[in-house]
Amino acid sequence: MGDLVATCSSPLSRNRTYGERLGRGMGLAEAAAGTSGVTEGVKSAGPVLELARAHAVEMPITEVVAGVTSGHIDIGQAAVLLASRSAKPERYGV
């Protein structure tokens, strides 16, 4: 839980810094060049999505992140995709 909170709120988070740079209009390479260290979210989004698909698990945020970090979805399109999803229960089978 601590890592999630830090990633979302800390200006020291590499993943957050990278995402903020993309959100400000920087390209993928430019955002990566300006971020020190490894952005594990960028490197893991694709493989995590592959694993989710192999097990029929819906992961819409990961899907959009993987699309953005691979250059297939631009930031504006990502915002629309995430904001336009209908609300669904987070826990299935309850």
Secondary structure by P-SEA (a helix, b strand, c coil): caaaaaaacccccaaaaaaaaaaacccaaaaaaaccccccccccaaaaaaaaaaaccccaaaaaaaaaaaccccaaaaaaaaaacccccccccc
